[in-house]
Amino acid sequence: MAAIGVLTMELRIETAHSLKDKRHVVKSLKEKLRNRHNISIAEVDYQDQWQHALLAAVTVSSSRQFAEQVLQAVEAEAYGLVGEMLTSVNLEWVD
């Protein structure tokens, strides 16, 4: 059975003064994470708020252990890229 993991990451972007500023941060983060970890990632909430974003990263694997390693690496890299802007993280499994 395939393992499907969903990592949601909430960001508080204090330096953004417009939606354009926010999009720059979010787009850059999404591209870096997608390219380095072969995941699907999208902004799933707060699109109209310029200092708040909710991203969801998804991976599918035949091994739950491998999927968990991938999503832990995504979380670590996201924190390395945006630091304290990453305010909360949640990992869920789709059955």
DRENDO-1510 file (C-alpha; in Angstrom, 1 decimal, always signed):
<recs>
REC; n; res; u; v; w
REC; 1; MET; +0.0; +0.0; +0.0 .
REC; 2; ALA; +1.3; +3.5; -0.9 .
REC; 3; ALA; +2.2; +5.9; +1.9 .
REC; 4; ILE; +0.9; +9.5; +1.3 .
REC; 5; GLY; +2.2; +12.1; +3.7 .
REC; 6; VAL; +1.0; +15.7; +3.9 .
REC; 7; LEU; +3.2; +18.3; +5.6 .
REC; 8; THR; +1.5; +21.6; +6.3 .
REC; 9; MET; +3.6; +24.6; +7.2 .
REC; 10; GLU; +2.3; +27.9; +8.5 .
REC; 11; LEU; +4.4; +31.0; +7.8 .
REC; 12; ARG; +4.2; +34.4; +9.4 .
REC; 13; ILE; +6.1; +36.8; +7.0 .
REC; 14; GLU; +6.6; +40.0; +9.1 .
REC; 15; THR; +8.8; +41.6; +6.4 .
REC; 16; ALA; +6.1; +41.5; +3.8 .
REC; 17; HIS; +4.4; +44.8; +3.2 .
REC; 18; SER; +2.2; +43.7; +0.3 .
REC; 19; LEU; +1.0; +40.5; -1.4 .
REC; 20; LYS; +3.8; +41.0; -3.9 .
REC; 21; ASP; +6.4; +40.7; -1.1 .
REC; 22; LYS; +4.6; +37.7; +0.3 .
REC; 23; ARG; +4.5; +36.0; -3.1 .
REC; 24; HIS; +8.2; +36.5; -3.6 .
REC; 25; VAL; +8.9; +34.6; -0.3 .
REC; 26; VAL; +6.4; +31.9; -0.9 .
REC; 27; LYS; +7.3; +31.3; -4.5 .
REC; 28; SER; +11.0; +31.1; -3.8 .
REC; 29; LEU; +10.4; +28.6; -0.9 .
REC; 30; LYS; +8.1; +26.4; -3.0 .
REC; 31; GLU; +10.5; +26.2; -5.9 .
REC; 32; LYS; +13.5; +25.4; -3.7 .
REC; 33; LEU; +11.7; +22.7; -1.8 .
REC; 34; ARG; +10.1; +21.2; -5.0 .
REC; 35; ASN; +13.4; +21.0; -6.8 .
REC; 36; ARG; +15.4; +19.6; -3.9 .
REC; 37; HIS; +13.0; +17.0; -2.6 .
REC; 38; ASN; +10.8; +16.0; -5.5 .
REC; 39; ILE; +7.5; +16.9; -3.7 .
REC; 40; SER; +4.3; +18.5; -4.7 .
REC; 41; ILE; +3.7; +21.8; -2.8 .
REC; 42; ALA; +1.1; +24.5; -2.9 .
REC; 43; GLU; -0.2; +27.5; -1.0 .
REC; 44; VAL; -3.5; +26.2; +0.4 .
REC; 45; ASP; -4.8; +29.0; +2.6 .
REC; 46; TYR; -4.5; +32.7; +3.4 .
REC; 47; GLN; -3.8; +33.7; -0.2 .
REC; 48; ASP; -5.3; +37.1; +0.4 .
REC; 49; GLN; -3.3; +37.9; +3.6 .
REC; 50; TRP; +0.0; +39.5; +3.0 .
REC; 51; GLN; +1.8; +38.4; +6.1 .
REC; 52; HIS; +0.4; +34.9; +6.5 .
REC; 53; ALA; +0.7; +31.7; +4.4 .
REC; 54; LEU; -0.2; +28.0; +4.7 .
REC; 55; LEU; +1.7; +25.6; +2.5 .
REC; 56; ALA; +1.1; +21.9; +2.0 .
REC; 57; ALA; +3.8; +19.6; +0.8 .
REC; 58; VAL; +2.9; +16.1; -0.3 .
REC; 59; THR; +4.9; +13.0; -1.1 .
REC; 60; VAL; +3.9; +9.5; -2.1 .
REC; 61; SER; +6.1; +6.4; -1.6 .
REC; 62; SER; +5.8; +2.7; -1.2 .
REC; 63; SER; +7.4; +3.0; +2.2 .
REC; 64; ARG; +6.0; +5.2; +5.0 .
REC; 65; GLN; +9.5; +5.3; +6.5 .
REC; 66; PHE; +10.9; +6.9; +3.3 .
REC; 67; ALA; +8.0; +9.3; +2.9 .
REC; 68; GLU; +8.5; +10.4; +6.5 .
REC; 69; GLN; +12.3; +11.0; +5.9 .
REC; 70; VAL; +11.5; +13.1; +2.9 .
REC; 71; LEU; +9.0; +15.2; +4.7 .
REC; 72; GLN; +11.3; +15.7; +7.7 .
REC; 73; ALA; +14.0; +16.8; +5.3 .
REC; 74; VAL; +11.5; +19.3; +3.7 .
REC; 75; GLU; +10.7; +20.7; +7.2 .
REC; 76; ALA; +14.3; +21.0; +8.1 .
REC; 77; GLU; +15.2; +22.8; +4.8 .
REC; 78; ALA; +12.1; +25.1; +5.1 .
REC; 79; TYR; +13.3; +26.1; +8.5 .
REC; 80; GLY; +16.8; +26.6; +7.2 .
REC; 81; LEU; +15.5; +28.9; +4.4 .
REC; 82; VAL; +12.9; +31.0; +6.3 .
REC; 83; GLY; +13.9; +30.5; +10.0 .
REC; 84; GLU; +11.4; +31.9; +12.5 .
REC; 85; MET; +8.9; +32.7; +9.8 .
REC; 86; LEU; +8.0; +29.0; +10.0 .
REC; 87; THR; +5.5; +29.2; +12.9 .
REC; 88; SER; +3.9; +25.7; +12.9 .
REC; 89; VAL; +4.2; +22.4; +11.1 .
REC; 90; ASN; +1.9; +19.4; +11.0 .
REC; 91; LEU; +2.4; +16.0; +9.4 .
REC; 92; GLU; -0.6; +13.9; +8.4 .
REC; 93; TRP; -1.0; +10.5; +6.7 .
REC; 94; VAL; -3.7; +9.7; +4.1 .
REC; 95; ASP; -5.0; +6.2; +4.4 .
</recs>
